[in-house]
């Protein structure tokens, strides 16, 4: 094979590498996919709907009015009280209260005692010490309201107080802890506050490698050194939903639940249920963010709450998140829609999304479906471009590219599914450009290539004709008289079950090669191989007046070749001790009118035959099993080749055909026909069939017994078949009009 022949496989090599890279899914490819998802969301973000979710914003205006952050906890308590009076359903803090309030009286007193004037004034110290602690004031307020405090996880290994869960969870399927991302360290709110709140939620963000938040974690795990720590914690958004619904338990559904399967990177957590709300998740328990972008309407300034402005309609019955958009407080994030957005608004979008039940999903099977689409289109382009050129295949490439782009858009807009539009499109472009370049370099196939390629399965005459007249390789055909042959190995299923795949391949090749040589030697054309079966025909495309004789001679030669093949099997068994039973075959031959030519489509076709004659030949091959003879031939073939030794078998109506067919067994060539034993057997058989068709059962049975006495012919199965038929027919009233035709019940 020349270098030119190898180069044509380059697109396939690119395709294989692309599929392997797609399965591996390295970070650069992941980022490309994520950027594609971002662009889809930018084109059609989630429309904002007024939902019971509100953000109380510690914004620049509030800081200017109430002073720098952190505010005294008494101020936070007052804010909570006003929200309670406004009818908030639940309040969640995107804030970490990990340290004592530095403005608490006791804390200030400790600082003041460094001054001599204070230390020498015990009355002042006693008065200050009796003032309420700010953290206790806030704790007292927390007890009266449904609130959620933030906790922060990290990988420092420092566990500054283990949070006490305010919830319980049940699970379905696999243990969800194995899939939830873990952290080795945690910082929680002060004990006095944690013990007073209704819920605790992680305020951690899940950033992709480019620093963008696309997925919101719903649960995290504190890794305490065990394989799977028992301590899992909800994040702020889902915990706020639980508290607002006054629920106490989460239901975590993982792969393996009720027959669910695990697929690749999406193995694991599949759904979380909190109260009445069900949330589909990624395998690690994350929610794909359906971004709306920044919506000012979500926000209420904290100072407006303090100043008792008319905000009740914005608060009553709402989940209220308290966070900050002030740049100096460093809670600014990036999302697909916004380069800079307050982190608390991400929590708000997640809660809205869970309430709506309109989720973006990337199902477990999606990566596999994308790979299959890539393989299908890439393989099609790789095979078609060398055949039809870049220009004709440009439409296919453009169509594939369009589908690769529009399908993700349709899946997103109609079903909220995330389908990658980027990687398949890039690979299709690469394969098309590569294939086009190679097709440009390759020249037309020469006559030598045609001869070399087609000589393996066509007769030499046909190969020469194709080489000289390439126009024959076009769709079309002609009707002419032809002889068709079908051959098949008996009991092939049992033979194949006793062999490995390699042994079976070698066996088939060793059998088909000599059989093919015999057919081609006798000017036949191999139509097709069907596993162990061969279909061949004579008298096309080159006219052959002796096509019946050639087919019959080839059939006899195949039986002799089969004996040689069985001898070789016996020799192999003697060498390795492995039992190889001898192979037997059945052959069916029929002559008649057929349509012959290039059958198929513009893209792929074969030189083949169609017609009732071919169908009958196939049925005759099947009847060789029924009558116990190796070769069954139709009457049309027999009438035009009288020099062969034909032995009439029956008059049957094969399946799929109404007209009866007189069938014969091919016993041998002209030398057999002149043998005395054959003439005697033929006379006995003719007499038997005459009695049989005239319903003279006793006389017919007597001649069957005489036929058993012909040692040169193995007619045991044929004789047994007729004895069984006669025993049945004796009990039936066939009537004087019975034509002696037997309706075959099997192919």
C-alpha angles and dihedrals in degrees: 000000000000127000088256090061092051094047092063088069092060094097089052090051090051089048093051092049091047091052092048091050090047090053092046089047100195122198097267090053091046090053091050090053092048091050088053091052089049092053092050090053092048090055092052115010122187108280111244114245126188103255132165093268123108137172121219100206125212089207134166091271091055093047090050092052100040102029136251124328134294096055120204112274088240087064090051089049090052090050090052092049092053091049089050091052088048089059101251112178092212137346123216124188119218083195133096116228095190100139131055116263106271089208094059112121094241091051092048091047090056090053093045094051088076087072116082094219091060097041090054092050107073093171091061091048092048092049093050093046090057093058114104117265110248094225090053090049090054091044090053090052092047091057091060096050137055099249140161123209125203126246126189127219126200140160097249092109088231112128106193098189122331112251114240108230117242091197144047130219139209125203138211122198124354121013103276093208092075091062102040115096113253136215129196098212138045138188115199136183119274114290092243089056098038092053091051101048128089095227146008122215135181114246093197119133126219108224124188119223091273092054096253123132109228100147129043116211114229097190137022131188131224107222107217096178097275121114090254115009115220090223113096122161133198121235122245097265098052093039090054089054091051094050093045090054092044088234122154105193138056121209112212116195116196137179112294094040112134092344097316113153133218120239125190117281092000094062113128135028112037108167140011123201120200116177107313094339124097118198123191112215142187117258093273093051098263129143117224104234113239095205125214096175122231113333114188090198089072091066134085117181113239091228089059089057091050092048090053094235115173098280101128092109088056094050110032111107092357133128101239120207117197113207143123138262093182108123093218092062090062101226095127119131140179124237133176089268102036133042090203125022134150111268090228090062089060088058089048092052090049092052092047090050092051092049092049093045089219102132135172109232136189103191123215092251096051099089089050092049090051091051091049091051090048091050094047097050095036092051091047092052092044091056100037101046094063089049103042105018134242097285096056091043094049089087091054091048092047091047091049091048091049092050090047090056102035097044093063089047093050092044090051098045097041105030105015090239122149111226121174111248097175113056098045090047093051092048092049091052091048093050093046093050092045093047092046092052092049092045088053091054096046120086130213116287114262129228089257090060091049091052093046095048101042099038089077095070109011131070116263091248091056092047091054092047092051091048092053097037110035089172087079087076091079132096115277143086150199136226116240142142111274141167115233128199131195123184130181138176115247116237093005093154091060091046093050093049090060093055137068119240091261093047092048092051092051091046094052093046092049090050100042096046098066092037090053091047090053093051093047091046089058092050096259126143122229106231098183147324117238104190102287093352127095128204116195137164141196135215097040142131087353114045113247116182090193095054093127093051092045092052093048092047090049091051092053090046090051090055089052089047089051090057089053090048091052090048089055090050090052091051091051091049090052090053101046101022093235115138113241113179115214117266123237127192139196124219129196123193129185136167128209148100117320140169108241129184144084106331124189135050137313088266099046133010142157133211099248147140133250130190148085091283091064092047092052091048089056091050091049091055088055091051091060086079092051096051097036097236127119099226126040118185134188123240095248091062093046095050092056097044106048094157092078127084104256123182116196114231110176150312106255142169106225121212112277095021129089100196116078120244125213107222132199139189117235103227100171149309130289092292091061092045091062094051114112094227091056093050089050092049091048092053092049091048094049091052092046093052091048092054091042094053091046089053093243093146100175094051092045091051091051092055091048087059090052091051089056086065094066103097095185092066124058099215098150096117093043092050092046090050092054093045089055092048093049092050088055096042092052088067094048132075101231095172131219093285096062107129098201092245117146117209109222114230097195138042 
